[in-house]
Amino acid sequence: MYVSSLPVYDLCSLSEFRHNDILISRFAPYLKNHHKLRLPHRHTFYHLVLFTEGSGNHTVDFQQFPVKPFQIYFMIPGQVHSWDFIGEADGYILNFTSSLFQSFLLRPDYLDEFSFFRGNTKDSVIQLSTSLQSKVCGIFEELLAIKLNSAQLNIDKFRVLMLELFILIEETNSERDQSYGTSYNITVLKNFQKLIEKHYTELRLPKEYAELLYITPNHLNALCSEMLGTSAGELIRNRITLEAKRLLVNLDLQISEIAFQLNFKDNSYFSKFFKKQEGCTPDEFRKKVFNVNKYETIGNQ
C-alpha cells in the first residue's frame, strides 16, 4: 500500500506519561512504542528531544543533522522530520500543545520570543556545553518525576520547569548571538525574520521589508550579509521554498494548488522558481521524497 502523504500526529494519538497537553518520556521506550516515527512525519504540537546517547542522523525540514550525545533540538507544529539511528539511542522527549501556556501567561505569543521556536533549523538544533549538560538533564528528571494528574499545582510546576529549561537554553543562544554583532543589529535581524514568517506569501522584495523596519534596503542587505552570510532576498526565497516543500509532501494537493497558496501567478512560474532554488522541479522533489518502496513498508505495518 502506498500512502498519499506524510502522516501527521497529534498528541492524543501518542501514549506514555501525559496529561491533556503534555507528553514526557525517556526517548528509548518512546521510540520503541512508536517505531513508525523513524520515518518522515509531522506533528500538530511542539516537540523537543535531548539525546544523551546514540548516533546516526535526524532530519528537520529537509535538513540533515548528525545525532550526538547532549544535542537538543526543538520543533514547532507543522515541521517535517525523521530519524535514522545507528544502534541504540536514548535521552528525553517532551511534547506539548500550543494551548499549554495560553491560559498560564498573559502573552499568548510568549514562546515565539525563543529563537529555537521560530522554525529556523539553524537555531533549533543545539549542542549543549559541558556546563549545561547536568543542569538540563536535571530539569528533565524533575519533569519526569512530576505526577501529571488533575492537581493544578503539579501542572503549574511542570510549566515553570519547562520555562526554566527554555530560558536556560535561550541564554546560551543569546551569548552566541552577541558574537555576531551589536544588540541593535541583532534586534533588526530578528524582526526581519519575524516579518518574513508573517508575510512571505505576499511580500517578496527586500525593500518591502525594509520599509516595515524603517531602514534602507541597502542597510538590510548589509546586515544579512554581515551576520548571516546571505542576502535579504535569499532569506525570503528560502522561506517560500521551505513552505513549498512542506506542502509538496501532501500528495492530496495539486502542484497548481500549492502555487496558488504561495501566491504565485501561475503553476509555470512556481515551477521555475522552485527549480532555480532546489535544482529540481516540484514533481521531481516529490518523487525524491516519496520513495515508494519505503512507504509501502508503512502501509503494510
C-alpha positions in Angstrom: 0.0 0.0 0.0 1.3 3.5 -0.9 0.3 6.3 1.4 -0.9 9.5 -0.1 1.1 11.9 2.1 3.2 12.1 5.2 1.4 11.1 8.4 0.5 13.9 10.8 0.4 13.1 14.5 -1.4 14.9 17.3 -0.7 14.5 21.0 -3.8 12.3 21.7 -2.5 9.7 19.1 0.6 9.1 21.3 0.7 7.3 24.6 3.1 7.3 27.6 3.1 9.7 30.5 0.9 12.5 29.5 -1.8 14.8 30.8 -4.0 16.7 28.3 -1.5 19.0 26.6 1.8 17.3 27.7 3.7 14.1 27.0 7.0 13.5 28.7 9.1 10.3 28.3 12.6 8.8 28.1 13.4 8.6 24.5 14.3 4.8 24.1 10.8 3.5 25.3 9.1 6.3 23.3 10.8 5.2 20.1 10.1 1.5 20.8 6.4 2.2 21.3 6.2 4.5 18.2 8.7 2.9 15.7 6.8 4.5 12.7 8.1 7.9 13.9 11.5 7.0 12.5 10.0 7.7 9.1 9.2 11.2 7.8 6.1 12.7 9.6 4.7 15.9 11.0 3.2 17.0 14.4 0.5 19.3 15.4 2.3 20.1 18.6 5.6 21.4 19.9 8.3 18.8 20.1 11.8 18.6 21.7 14.3 15.9 22.2 17.5 15.7 24.2 19.9 12.9 23.1 22.1 11.5 25.8 23.4 8.7 23.7 23.2 7.5 20.1 24.4 8.2 16.6 23.1 8.4 13.1 21.1 11.3 11.6 17.9 13.2 12.2 16.2 15.4 9.5 14.3 18.5 10.3 12.5 20.4 7.4 14.7 18.5 4.9 18.0 19.4 6.6 20.0 16.6 8.0 21.9 16.7 11.3 24.1 14.1 12.9 22.8 12.7 16.2 25.2 13.5 19.0 25.0 13.0 22.8 23.8 16.1 24.6 22.3 17.6 21.5 18.9 19.1 22.0 16.5 20.1 19.2 13.2 21.9 19.2 10.4 21.7 16.6 7.2 23.8 16.1 3.9 22.4 14.8 4.0 21.6 11.0 7.7 20.9 10.6 8.7 17.7 8.9 11.2 15.4 10.4 12.5 11.8 10.7 15.2 9.7 12.4 17.8 7.3 11.1 19.7 5.9 14.1 22.8 3.7 14.1 22.4 1.4 17.1 20.5 2.4 20.2 19.5 6.0 21.1 18.3 7.4 24.4 17.6 10.7 26.1 14.4 12.6 26.8 11.4 13.7 24.8 8.9 16.4 25.6 5.8 17.1 23.5 3.2 19.8 24.3 0.4 21.6 22.6 0.2 25.3 21.8 -2.5 25.8 24.4 -0.4 24.7 27.4 0.9 28.2 28.2 -2.0 30.3 26.8 -4.0 30.1 30.0 -0.9 30.5 32.1 0.8 33.5 30.6 -0.7 36.9 29.7 1.2 36.8 26.4 -0.1 34.1 24.0 2.9 34.6 21.7 5.4 34.2 24.5 7.0 31.1 23.0 7.8 33.0 19.8 10.3 35.0 21.7 12.6 32.0 22.0 14.9 31.7 19.0 14.5 27.9 18.8 10.7 28.1 18.5 10.7 30.2 15.3 11.1 27.3 12.9 14.6 28.1 11.9 16.6 24.8 12.0 19.9 26.6 12.4 18.7 28.0 15.8 16.7 24.9 16.9 19.4 22.2 16.9 21.8 23.0 19.8 24.8 21.2 21.2 24.8 21.7 24.9 28.0 22.8 26.6 29.6 20.6 29.3 28.5 23.1 31.9 24.8 22.9 30.8 24.5 19.1 30.4 23.9 18.2 34.0 21.5 21.2 34.5 19.4 20.3 31.5 19.3 16.6 32.4 18.3 17.6 35.9 15.3 19.6 34.7 14.2 16.7 32.5 14.5 14.3 35.5 12.3 16.7 37.6 9.8 16.8 34.8 9.6 13.0 34.7 9.1 12.9 38.5 6.1 15.1 38.5 2.8 13.2 38.6 0.7 14.7 35.8 -2.8 14.4 37.3 -5.7 16.7 38.0 -3.8 18.6 40.6 -3.4 22.2 39.2 -0.2 22.8 41.3 1.5 19.9 39.6 0.7 21.2 36.1 1.9 24.7 37.0 5.1 23.3 38.4 5.6 21.4 35.2 5.1 24.7 33.2 7.5 26.6 35.4 10.2 23.9 34.9 9.6 24.0 31.1 10.1 27.8 31.1 13.2 27.4 33.2 14.6 25.0 30.6 13.7 27.3 27.7 15.2 30.3 29.3 18.4 28.4 30.2 18.8 27.3 26.5 17.9 30.8 25.2 20.6 32.4 27.3 23.1 30.1 25.5 21.8 31.2 22.2 21.9 34.8 23.2 25.5 34.6 24.2 26.3 33.1 20.8 24.3 35.9 19.1 26.3 38.6 20.8 29.4 37.5 18.8 27.5 38.3 15.6 27.1 42.0 16.1 25.6 44.8 18.2 22.3 44.3 20.0 20.7 46.8 17.6 21.7 44.8 14.6 20.6 41.5 16.2 17.2 43.0 17.0 16.7 44.3 13.5 17.6 40.9 12.0 15.3 39.1 14.3 12.4 41.5 13.5 13.2 40.9 9.8 12.9 37.1 10.3 9.6 37.6 12.2 8.2 39.7 9.4 9.3 37.1 6.8 7.4 34.4 8.7 4.3 36.6 8.8 4.3 38.0 5.2 6.4 35.6 3.0 3.4 34.8 0.7 2.6 38.4 0.0 5.8 40.4 0.3 8.7 39.1 -1.9 11.1 42.1 -2.1 13.7 43.2 0.5 12.6 46.8 0.0 9.1 46.0 1.2 10.5 44.6 4.5 13.0 47.4 4.8 10.1 49.9 4.8 8.4 48.0 7.7 11.7 48.0 9.6 12.3 51.8 8.9 15.7 51.1 7.3 17.0 51.2 3.8 17.2 48.1 1.6 21.0 48.5 1.4 21.2 48.5 5.2 19.1 45.4 5.4 21.1 43.6 2.8 24.4 44.6 4.6 23.1 43.3 7.9 22.1 40.0 6.4 25.4 39.6 4.5 27.5 40.5 7.6 25.6 38.4 10.1 24.3 35.5 8.1 26.4 35.4 5.0 23.5 35.7 2.7 21.2 38.4 1.1 17.9 39.6 2.4 16.3 38.4 -0.8 17.7 34.9 -0.3 16.2 34.7 3.2 12.8 35.5 1.8 13.2 33.0 -1.1 14.4 30.3 1.3 11.3 30.7 3.5 9.0 30.4 0.4 10.9 27.3 -0.7 10.6 25.7 2.7 6.9 26.2 2.7 6.7 24.8 -0.8 8.5 21.6 0.4 6.2 21.2 3.3 3.1 21.5 1.0 4.6 19.2 -1.6 4.8 16.3 0.8 0.9 16.4 0.9 0.1 14.5 -2.2 -3.6 15.5 -1.8 -2.5 18.9 -3.1 -2.0 19.5 -6.8 1.1 21.5 -7.6 -1.2 24.2 -9.1 -3.0 24.4 -5.7 0.4 24.8 -4.0 1.4 27.6 -6.4 -1.9 29.4 -5.6 -1.4 29.0 -1.8 2.0 30.5 -2.1 0.7 33.4 -4.2 2.4 32.6 -7.5 0.6 33.9 -10.6 0.7 30.5 -12.2 2.0 27.0 -12.0 4.7 27.6 -14.5 6.2 30.5 -12.6 6.2 28.5 -9.4 7.9 25.5 -11.0 10.6 27.8 -12.4 11.1 29.4 -9.0 11.4 26.1 -7.3 13.8 24.6 -9.8 16.1 27.6 -9.5 16.1 27.3 -5.7 16.3 23.5 -5.4 17.8 22.3 -8.8 14.7 20.1 -9.5 11.1 20.6 -10.3 8.3 20.3 -7.7 7.3 17.0 -9.2 10.9 15.7 -9.1 11.1 16.8 -5.5 8.0 14.8 -4.6 9.4 11.7 -6.3 12.6 12.0 -4.4 10.9 12.4 -1.0 8.3 9.7 -1.6 10.3 6.6 -2.1 7.6 4.1 -3.0 9.4 1.1 -1.5 9.9 2.9 1.8 6.3 4.0 2.1 5.0 0.6 1.1 6.5 -0.5 4.4 4.4 2.0 6.3 1.2 0.7 4.7 2.0 -2.9 5.5 2.7 -2.4 9.2 
